[in-house]
Amino acid sequence: MGLLDNAKEAAEATGEKLSRAVEDTKGRISDKADEAKADAEVKKAERNRDATEAKNDYKEQLRD
């Protein structure tokens, strides 16, 4: 029975390793998605800032 026990333990260890690898990959994908979302939010804020500056510059020109 030693051979079957060794094979069973090896299969279990392989399954656990694969499970960890899948979880790690899931985590990396989630991190990349969060990074992309943050980048999009920054770009949106920059566009808003630029639009506000342009609007303020236009208003300043009208005052002159």
Backbone atoms as SQL, in Angstrom:
CREATE TABLE atoms (id INTEGER PRIMARY KEY, chain TEXT, resi INTEGER, resn TEXT, atom TEXT, x REAL, y REAL, z REAL);
INSERT INTO atoms VALUES
  (1, 'A', 1, 'MET', 'N', 0.819, -1.199, 0.000),
  (2, 'A', 1, 'MET', 'CA', 0.000, 0.000, 0.000),
  (3, 'A', 1, 'MET', 'C', 0.859, 1.257, 0.000),
  (4, 'A', 2, 'GLY', 'N', 2.120, 1.140, 0.247),
  (5, 'A', 2, 'GLY', 'CA', 2.994, 2.302, 0.297),
  (6, 'A', 2, 'GLY', 'C', 3.032, 3.040, -1.031),
  (7, 'A', 3, 'LEU', 'N', 3.027, 2.307, -2.134),
  (8, 'A', 3, 'LEU', 'CA', 3.081, 2.934, -3.447),
  (9, 'A', 3, 'LEU', 'C', 1.813, 3.727, -3.726),
  (10, 'A', 4, 'LEU', 'N', 0.661, 3.166, -3.375),
  (11, 'A', 4, 'LEU', 'CA', -0.605, 3.873, -3.571),
  (12, 'A', 4, 'LEU', 'C', -0.688, 5.108, -2.679),
  (13, 'A', 5, 'ASP', 'N', -0.210, 4.998, -1.456),
  (14, 'A', 5, 'ASP', 'CA', -0.217, 6.146, -0.553),
  (15, 'A', 5, 'ASP', 'C', 0.680, 7.254, -1.093),
  (16, 'A', 6, 'ASN', 'N', 1.842, 6.885, -1.593),
  (17, 'A', 6, 'ASN', 'CA', 2.752, 7.881, -2.163),
  (18, 'A', 6, 'ASN', 'C', 2.125, 8.567, -3.383),
  (19, 'A', 7, 'ALA', 'N', 1.475, 7.788, -4.216),
  (20, 'A', 7, 'ALA', 'CA', 0.827, 8.350, -5.399),
  (21, 'A', 7, 'ALA', 'C', -0.300, 9.287, -4.994),
  (22, 'A', 8, 'LYS', 'N', -1.057, 8.899, -3.971),
  (23, 'A', 8, 'LYS', 'CA', -2.156, 9.733, -3.482),
  (24, 'A', 8, 'LYS', 'C', -1.611, 11.041, -2.918),
  (25, 'A', 9, 'GLU', 'N', -0.557, 10.974, -2.137),
  (26, 'A', 9, 'GLU', 'CA', 0.044, 12.178, -1.566),
  (27, 'A', 9, 'GLU', 'C', 0.593, 13.088, -2.668),
  (28, 'A', 10, 'ALA', 'N', 1.203, 12.487, -3.667),
  (29, 'A', 10, 'ALA', 'CA', 1.744, 13.274, -4.780),
  (30, 'A', 10, 'ALA', 'C', 0.616, 13.967, -5.537),
  (31, 'A', 11, 'ALA', 'N', -0.473, 13.265, -5.750),
  (32, 'A', 11, 'ALA', 'CA', -1.623, 13.850, -6.448),
  (33, 'A', 11, 'ALA', 'C', -2.221, 14.991, -5.626),
  (34, 'A', 12, 'GLU', 'N', -2.329, 14.809, -4.320),
  (35, 'A', 12, 'GLU', 'CA', -2.861, 15.860, -3.456),
  (36, 'A', 12, 'GLU', 'C', -1.946, 17.088, -3.463),
  (37, 'A', 13, 'ALA', 'N', -0.645, 16.863, -3.395),
  (38, 'A', 13, 'ALA', 'CA', 0.309, 17.969, -3.407),
  (39, 'A', 13, 'ALA', 'C', 0.233, 18.719, -4.733),
  (40, 'A', 14, 'THR', 'N', 0.090, 17.991, -5.825),
  (41, 'A', 14, 'THR', 'CA', -0.037, 18.625, -7.139),
  (42, 'A', 14, 'THR', 'C', -1.319, 19.452, -7.207),
  (43, 'A', 15, 'GLY', 'N', -2.390, 18.904, -6.695),
  (44, 'A', 15, 'GLY', 'CA', -3.668, 19.628, -6.675),
  (45, 'A', 15, 'GLY', 'C', -3.572, 20.912, -5.868),
  (46, 'A', 16, 'GLU', 'N', -2.908, 20.849, -4.715),
  (47, 'A', 16, 'GLU', 'CA', -2.753, 22.043, -3.880),
  (48, 'A', 16, 'GLU', 'C', -1.888, 23.093, -4.588),
  (49, 'A', 17, 'LYS', 'N', -0.838, 22.631, -5.258),
  (50, 'A', 17, 'LYS', 'CA', 0.037, 23.559, -5.976),
  (51, 'A', 17, 'LYS', 'C', -0.723, 24.238, -7.110),
  (52, 'A', 18, 'LEU', 'N', -1.515, 23.472, -7.838),
  (53, 'A', 18, 'LEU', 'CA', -2.319, 24.052, -8.911),
  (54, 'A', 18, 'LEU', 'C', -3.340, 25.045, -8.361),
  (55, 'A', 19, 'SER', 'N', -3.927, 24.708, -7.247),
  (56, 'A', 19, 'SER', 'CA', -4.900, 25.603, -6.619),
  (57, 'A', 19, 'SER', 'C', -4.256, 26.932, -6.236),
  (58, 'A', 20, 'ARG', 'N', -3.059, 26.869, -5.655),
  (59, 'A', 20, 'ARG', 'CA', -2.338, 28.095, -5.293),
  (60, 'A', 20, 'ARG', 'C', -1.996, 28.906, -6.533),
  (61, 'A', 21, 'ALA', 'N', -1.594, 28.223, -7.601),
  (62, 'A', 21, 'ALA', 'CA', -1.242, 28.917, -8.835),
  (63, 'A', 21, 'ALA', 'C', -2.457, 29.634, -9.426),
  (64, 'A', 22, 'VAL', 'N', -3.605, 28.985, -9.375),
  (65, 'A', 22, 'VAL', 'CA', -4.835, 29.593, -9.879),
  (66, 'A', 22, 'VAL', 'C', -5.194, 30.818, -9.034),
  (67, 'A', 23, 'GLU', 'N', -5.096, 30.698, -7.724),
  (68, 'A', 23, 'GLU', 'CA', -5.394, 31.822, -6.835),
  (69, 'A', 23, 'GLU', 'C', -4.432, 32.981, -7.080),
  (70, 'A', 24, 'ASP', 'N', -3.155, 32.684, -7.276),
  (71, 'A', 24, 'ASP', 'CA', -2.164, 33.726, -7.564),
  (72, 'A', 24, 'ASP', 'C', -2.494, 34.436, -8.873),
  (73, 'A', 25, 'THR', 'N', -2.865, 33.670, -9.875),
  (74, 'A', 25, 'THR', 'CA', -3.206, 34.251, -11.169),
  (75, 'A', 25, 'THR', 'C', -4.447, 35.125, -11.047),
  (76, 'A', 26, 'LYS', 'N', -5.425, 34.650, -10.302),
  (77, 'A', 26, 'LYS', 'CA', -6.636, 35.433, -10.069),
  (78, 'A', 26, 'LYS', 'C', -6.288, 36.753, -9.393),
  (79, 'A', 27, 'GLY', 'N', -5.403, 36.706, -8.429),
  (80, 'A', 27, 'GLY', 'CA', -4.983, 37.908, -7.718),
  (81, 'A', 27, 'GLY', 'C', -4.273, 38.888, -8.631),
  (82, 'A', 28, 'ARG', 'N', -3.402, 38.368, -9.494),
  (83, 'A', 28, 'ARG', 'CA', -2.680, 39.249, -10.428),
  (84, 'A', 28, 'ARG', 'C', -3.643, 39.906, -11.413),
  (85, 'A', 29, 'ILE', 'N', -4.614, 39.157, -11.893),
  (86, 'A', 29, 'ILE', 'CA', -5.600, 39.711, -12.820),
  (87, 'A', 29, 'ILE', 'C', -6.420, 40.791, -12.121),
  (88, 'A', 30, 'SER', 'N', -6.814, 40.531, -10.894),
  (89, 'A', 30, 'SER', 'CA', -7.568, 41.518, -10.125),
  (90, 'A', 30, 'SER', 'C', -6.746, 42.778, -9.903),
  (91, 'A', 31, 'ASP', 'N', -5.467, 42.609, -9.601),
  (92, 'A', 31, 'ASP', 'CA', -4.586, 43.763, -9.396),
  (93, 'A', 31, 'ASP', 'C', -4.468, 44.593, -10.671),
  (94, 'A', 32, 'LYS', 'N', -4.332, 43.934, -11.807),
  (95, 'A', 32, 'LYS', 'CA', -4.233, 44.649, -13.086),
  (96, 'A', 32, 'LYS', 'C', -5.528, 45.398, -13.388),
  (97, 'A', 33, 'ALA', 'N', -6.664, 44.773, -13.080),
  (98, 'A', 33, 'ALA', 'CA', -7.953, 45.437, -13.301),
  (99, 'A', 33, 'ALA', 'C', -8.070, 46.670, -12.412),
  (100, 'A', 34, 'ASP', 'N', -7.661, 46.556, -11.160),
  (101, 'A', 34, 'ASP', 'CA', -7.684, 47.703, -10.251),
  (102, 'A', 34, 'ASP', 'C', -6.766, 48.812, -10.750),
  (103, 'A', 35, 'GLU', 'N', -5.606, 48.431, -11.263),
  (104, 'A', 35, 'GLU', 'CA', -4.654, 49.413, -11.792),
  (105, 'A', 35, 'GLU', 'C', -5.243, 50.141, -12.997),
  (106, 'A', 36, 'ALA', 'N', -5.890, 49.404, -13.885),
  (107, 'A', 36, 'ALA', 'CA', -6.498, 50.015, -15.062),
  (108, 'A', 36, 'ALA', 'C', -7.621, 50.966, -14.659),
  (109, 'A', 37, 'LYS', 'N', -8.407, 50.563, -13.672),
  (110, 'A', 37, 'LYS', 'CA', -9.497, 51.419, -13.189),
  (111, 'A', 37, 'LYS', 'C', -8.929, 52.704, -12.584),
  (112, 'A', 38, 'ALA', 'N', -7.876, 52.599, -11.804),
  (113, 'A', 38, 'ALA', 'CA', -7.259, 53.780, -11.196),
  (114, 'A', 38, 'ALA', 'C', -6.684, 54.694, -12.276),
  (115, 'A', 39, 'ASP', 'N', -6.056, 54.122, -13.291),
  (116, 'A', 39, 'ASP', 'CA', -5.516, 54.922, -14.390),
  (117, 'A', 39, 'ASP', 'C', -6.638, 55.677, -15.102),
  (118, 'A', 40, 'ALA', 'N', -7.759, 55.010, -15.316),
  (119, 'A', 40, 'ALA', 'CA', -8.896, 55.659, -15.977),
  (120, 'A', 40, 'ALA', 'C', -9.432, 56.805, -15.129),
  (121, 'A', 41, 'GLU', 'N', -9.480, 56.620, -13.826),
  (122, 'A', 41, 'GLU', 'CA', -9.962, 57.676, -12.937),
  (123, 'A', 41, 'GLU', 'C', -9.018, 58.881, -12.958),
  (124, 'A', 42, 'VAL', 'N', -7.716, 58.620, -13.006),
  (125, 'A', 42, 'VAL', 'CA', -6.730, 59.706, -13.065),
  (126, 'A', 42, 'VAL', 'C', -6.892, 60.482, -14.371),
  (127, 'A', 43, 'LYS', 'N', -7.042, 59.761, -15.481),
  (128, 'A', 43, 'LYS', 'CA', -7.206, 60.430, -16.773),
  (129, 'A', 43, 'LYS', 'C', -8.481, 61.271, -16.794),
  (130, 'A', 44, 'LYS', 'N', -9.538, 60.764, -16.184),
  (131, 'A', 44, 'LYS', 'CA', -10.789, 61.514, -16.117),
  (132, 'A', 44, 'LYS', 'C', -10.590, 62.788, -15.300),
  (133, 'A', 45, 'ALA', 'N', -9.904, 62.685, -14.184),
  (134, 'A', 45, 'ALA', 'CA', -9.643, 63.858, -13.348),
  (135, 'A', 45, 'ALA', 'C', -8.774, 64.872, -14.091),
  (136, 'A', 46, 'GLU', 'N', -7.790, 64.393, -14.850),
  (137, 'A', 46, 'GLU', 'CA', -6.937, 65.295, -15.626),
  (138, 'A', 46, 'GLU', 'C', -7.738, 66.016, -16.697),
  (139, 'A', 47, 'ARG', 'N', -8.639, 65.294, -17.369),
  (140, 'A', 47, 'ARG', 'CA', -9.484, 65.930, -18.388),
  (141, 'A', 47, 'ARG', 'C', -10.381, 66.987, -17.754),
  (142, 'A', 48, 'ASN', 'N', -10.925, 66.680, -16.585),
  (143, 'A', 48, 'ASN', 'CA', -11.778, 67.625, -15.876),
  (144, 'A', 48, 'ASN', 'C', -10.980, 68.870, -15.498),
  (145, 'A', 49, 'ARG', 'N', -9.763, 68.681, -15.006),
  (146, 'A', 49, 'ARG', 'CA', -8.898, 69.806, -14.650),
  (147, 'A', 49, 'ARG', 'C', -8.603, 70.667, -15.866),
  (148, 'A', 50, 'ASP', 'N', -8.257, 70.005, -16.974),
  (149, 'A', 50, 'ASP', 'CA', -7.942, 70.744, -18.196),
  (150, 'A', 50, 'ASP', 'C', -9.156, 71.519, -18.708),
  (151, 'A', 51, 'ALA', 'N', -10.319, 70.916, -18.630),
  (152, 'A', 51, 'ALA', 'CA', -11.539, 71.603, -19.077),
  (153, 'A', 51, 'ALA', 'C', -11.824, 72.813, -18.193),
  (154, 'A', 52, 'THR', 'N', -11.633, 72.660, -16.898),
  (155, 'A', 52, 'THR', 'CA', -11.854, 73.776, -15.983),
  (156, 'A', 52, 'THR', 'C', -10.862, 74.899, -16.245),
  (157, 'A', 53, 'GLU', 'N', -9.616, 74.557, -16.481),
  (158, 'A', 53, 'GLU', 'CA', -8.614, 75.580, -16.805),
  (159, 'A', 53, 'GLU', 'C', -8.967, 76.308, -18.091),
  (160, 'A', 54, 'ALA', 'N', -9.407, 75.573, -19.099),
  (161, 'A', 54, 'ALA', 'CA', -9.780, 76.189, -20.374),
  (162, 'A', 54, 'ALA', 'C', -10.972, 77.122, -20.181),
  (163, 'A', 55, 'LYS', 'N', -11.943, 76.673, -19.408),
  (164, 'A', 55, 'LYS', 'CA', -13.126, 77.502, -19.136),
  (165, 'A', 55, 'LYS', 'C', -12.726, 78.775, -18.402),
  (166, 'A', 56, 'ASN', 'N', -11.852, 78.647, -17.414),
  (167, 'A', 56, 'ASN', 'CA', -11.411, 79.810, -16.650),
  (168, 'A', 56, 'ASN', 'C', -10.596, 80.766, -17.520),
  (169, 'A', 57, 'ASP', 'N', -9.763, 80.224, -18.396),
  (170, 'A', 57, 'ASP', 'CA', -8.984, 81.064, -19.309),
  (171, 'A', 57, 'ASP', 'C', -9.919, 81.831, -20.243),
  (172, 'A', 58, 'TYR', 'N', -10.950, 81.155, -20.732),
  (173, 'A', 58, 'TYR', 'CA', -11.904, 81.801, -21.622),
  (174, 'A', 58, 'TYR', 'C', -12.627, 82.932, -20.895),
  (175, 'A', 59, 'LYS', 'N', -13.059, 82.664, -19.677),
  (176, 'A', 59, 'LYS', 'CA', -13.742, 83.696, -18.891),
  (177, 'A', 59, 'LYS', 'C', -12.824, 84.885, -18.638),
  (178, 'A', 60, 'GLU', 'N', -11.560, 84.610, -18.392),
  (179, 'A', 60, 'GLU', 'CA', -10.576, 85.682, -18.159),
  (180, 'A', 60, 'GLU', 'C', -10.408, 86.536, -19.414),
  (181, 'A', 61, 'GLN', 'N', -10.407, 85.895, -20.579),
  (182, 'A', 61, 'GLN', 'CA', -10.280, 86.632, -21.831),
  (183, 'A', 61, 'GLN', 'C', -11.502, 87.525, -22.059),
  (184, 'A', 62, 'LEU', 'N', -12.664, 87.037, -21.672),
  (185, 'A', 62, 'LEU', 'CA', -13.879, 87.838, -21.836),
  (186, 'A', 62, 'LEU', 'C', -13.851, 89.074, -20.948),
  (187, 'A', 63, 'ARG', 'N', -13.211, 88.992, -19.827),
  (188, 'A', 63, 'ARG', 'CA', -13.129, 90.124, -18.894),
  (189, 'A', 63, 'ARG', 'C', -12.200, 91.211, -19.416),
  (190, 'A', 64, 'ASP', 'N', -11.237, 90.828, -20.234),
  (191, 'A', 64, 'ASP', 'CA', -10.252, 91.801, -20.731),
  (192, 'A', 64, 'ASP', 'C', -10.804, 92.713, -21.775);
